Amino acid sequence: MQDALAGAVDFSSANMPAPQGLSDVTLEDVLSGAGLLETVIGVGEAEERPCPPSVWANPAFDIGPEELEAPDRPIPSSEELSQALFGSSAAPSDVFPYPNAGMMRTDFLFSSPTIRFSRAQKEAVLAWAKEMGAKDVPSLYSLEKFQSDALESIGDPTEKVVASSGNVFYMNSIYQALARDYAHPAKRRQMHLYPEFSGKQVQEAWQASKWLVDAPDSVLTPMTRVGGKDFFVNELVYCSNRSWFIPTRFFNFEGVLWAKGRDVTDSEVGLVVADKMSAIPCAMFQLPWPEIQARAQAKTIFAPQSTDFEKGMPHPDRLLAEGLEVECPPLIIFIDDVSGNTSKQWNVHYSCYVSNAALPRAELEKDGNIQFVSTSPHASPMEIMHAICNDLRKGTTKPFKVWDAMKERYVLIRPWILFLPGDNPMQAELCSHIGLQGNHFCRMCHVGGDHTFKSSNEGFSSLMVPGRARTVAETREAVTSQLIIATHTAGEKPLKNAITSSGVKDSFAMPVLNQLIAKGKVLRRATTTRKALSPEMVNKELYQDLMQKTNIPLRSPLLDIEGLNVHLDTPVEPLHTHLLGVVKYFWAQTIWVLDKNGRFGEFQARLNSLSRVGLKIPNIMADYMCRYRGALIGKHFKTISQVMAFAVCGLVDQTLQDAWLSIGHLTVLIWETNITDITTFTKELREVIQETIDFAATLSPGLLTEKNKFHILAHLPDHIERFGPALLFSTERYESFNHIFRLCSIHSNRQAPSRDIAKTFANQDRCHHVASGGFWQDKATGSWVCAGSGVLHHVSEHPIDARLLGLSVEKPATPGGMTLLPLPPRQLGQPLPHHPALSWSGTESSRVEPPLEHLPGEWHRAGSFITQSGDQASVGAEVFVHSHAAMGTSSSSTTSTPRTPADADVSR
């Protein structure tokens, strides 16, 4: 295997036996496959994607104007065509771990997450490539052998799991996913392993209150290394200013690592620990606890009133670390039901993905940073979560050892769960809650009641604001109480009442509860072989049966995970709660009003005429949205929420129009990613949410009693304070990632979908890690290596291959950048058209008032330019202009609204 990875074994098709059936594939079979030819050579993408540089770099295919007119242009030979399409047979200087460039490019193609091939299609593509005379084309056998050996070398994360119910499924280890992130230099440099105090500004999860304040010290990174010495929390530290300190947690402030903890003062009887908390820079740390203890020479260190602090020294992780650093990256775990089919036929799979929350929000949005964990058409979502919790608990006793590519040494990691995004039904199940259809429908508070109560003045007003918060302890107690009720005779009705009144319904407890209730009914009935048991005997029998269920979980493991409060850490999701909730409800009401008043046709015409300039939304498909108004999806409602206030102006009454203004304002706040003042922002957000709820109560009071998402939305400000901008816990990126899952599902053999899909994702992650510059351990030498320069250079120079692996980098727009007006088409026999040059007096800028300074040189007319916010402003667009007075007076902001489209000007 190592010889193969080092390139010592030739994997070309000429030296490997063809697998069964390969020789039967003909060129006609290949061409009959839908889209295979276009997929391989990129035909069909010419309008959107640039052609491979290898094609344009070949002088033989550099078509000039003269050649276009020449009728006798020579036709390239098959050798020239092969070299242009597939490259030279000579491999690049270093394509390690690939034996040659052919294997590399084939691995890239067949490991792409966005283009999946069946086995027959892979055989057809490889056969076609050989028929076309391509060099170094591997056989499918040799490719799969290489992929298997490479995955073994990097680390195969797939593990088999057997649930307590007997369901078998497979999962990819979360620790292996984190190990790849640590071994990837680019990702590791972006990871934040300590919270950050940034004042009132909140942009990332590490600046929000849970990570910074609310998370228990025991789940956070417990140490820091200063001057080559390790300092742990809850250990005494001697500082450079001759003071003493006991840190309890670490955090970043203005680029410097600080420690929060307790000051320690010296006294005649020993060191006294202060009750009040303080903070100092970690750069002041000088002596850690082991050195202090060694210098004390068994003398008493602490005063009698402070000896309790000494009992926790040294920190337990110091003994486990054995000189290595210990770090605790947070996780975002998403689970949902998704169809394994691309057709409308529902093929349910419960799929789980994980994201490394130590990465910035912009990085979390990329598909390459979403890691597949598990899927199963049979196991329940809570069984998958139980396996994940068991996997994470391994780190509590022994942290996982990984290679840190930035520090170039091993570290230990112990991940913890930051929050659990998802839609409302799945989050309710994760919270051991009954869901939105229950009387007490909120998983976060105790609001609710029966329909009579919710229709009363007191109940109706309670739906508009968050109620008394639920706690994990209460939920655990409720589950235990339900189990005890089920061990009593005739416990079915009391059990239903307990579930209804509390809103607690645990997925692990329910099968046990149903079994106990059913067994109690059987024992109370007489049979031909025995008499009916007395109530006391039934209670005793059921209680003994419950006590014997030690091999199965009786309640959700999430209720016992340290650092996770399921009622607080299942944040309100903008897509399902706002877009598919509030916006959808108002859309339906508005369409009904427009139809009733006969104004729907006029509304559709207005919607068609609206401009999307500056909104950063796709085309407004007015005809589609009006025709299929009852079957719209999230992207449509995101557009609707921003433009409806203009489209319905004058068509509906003022109250409904004001409601759409409030909804548009709410959408803007929810999608805000740069919160400069969290206090002011959440105050404004609460006011807008309350205003929207008030409009709903005014226009259709039944919405609040029937549609519980209005109340759920009232909890959003608290979650933004706790986790950061709402886009951090949006599920849109995971819903989009479901497309990649479906591609893996439809190309599995359907015999063991959980295993096949997990293996497919493991191979994709392996290829992505290698091609993007990640490190892995060479098991032959023990050293950590990365892909050769030929691989990395190929990815950077070939955008098509980079896009196949999800590695294409979008260059941010540069403010001030301009695009010239398009040139007219070239006429036959005429010279190439060019942009006319203008003098300063011929430009629109020369006529601006107050006049600008005369600038010499030649100028061209531009069609658009990039604003400071990164938007593309075209000629005729309305923009805000920040103008400076010519004589040094203060600047002012104005709105520029040209009466006629004014051309922008750009210097030559």
Secondary structure, 3 states (H helix, E strand, C coil): CHHHHHCCCCCEHHHCCCCCCHHHCCHHHHHHCCCHHHHHHCCCCCCCCCCCHHHHCCHHHCCCHHHHHCCCCCCCCHHHHHHHHHCCCCCCCCCCCCCCHHHHHHHHHHCCCCCCCCHHHHHHHHHHHHHCCCCCCECHHHHHHHHHHHHHHHCCCEEEEECCCCCEEEEECHHHHHHHHHCCHHHHHHCCCCCECCCCCECCHHHCHHHHHHCCHHHCCCEEEECCEEEECCCCEEECCCCEEEEEEEEEECCEEEEEEEEEEEECCEEEEEEEEEEEEHHHEEECHHHHHHHHCCCCCECHHHHHHHCCCCCHHHHHHCCCEEECCEEEEEEEEEECCCCCCCCEEEEEEEEECCCCHHHHCCHHHEEEEEEECCCCHHHHHHHHHHHHHHHHHCCEEEEECCCCEEEEECCEEEECCCCHHHHHHHCCECCCCCCCCCCCECCCCCHHHHHCHHHHHHCCCCCCECCHHHHHHHHHHHHHHHCCCCCHHHHHHHHHHHCECCCCHHHHHHHHHHHHHHHHCCCCCCCCCCHHHHHHHHHHHHHCCCCCCCCCHHHHCCCCCCCCCCCCCHHHHHHHHHHHHHHHHHHHHHHHHCCHHHHHHHHHHCCCCCCCCCCCCHHHHHHCCCCCCHHHHHHHHHHHHHHCCCCCCHHHHHHHHHHHHHHHHHCCCCECCHHHHHHHHHHHHHHHHHHHHHHCCHHHHHCCHHHHHCCHHHHHHHHCCHHHHCCHHHHHHHHHHHHHHHCCCCCCHHHHHHHHHHHHHHHHHHHCCCEEECCCCCCEEECCHHHHHHHHHCHHHHHHCCCCCCCCCCCCCEEECCCCCCCCCCCCCCCCCECHHHCCHHHCCCCCCCCCCCEEEEEEEECCCCCEEECCCCEEEEECCCCCCCCEEEEECCCCCCCEEEEC
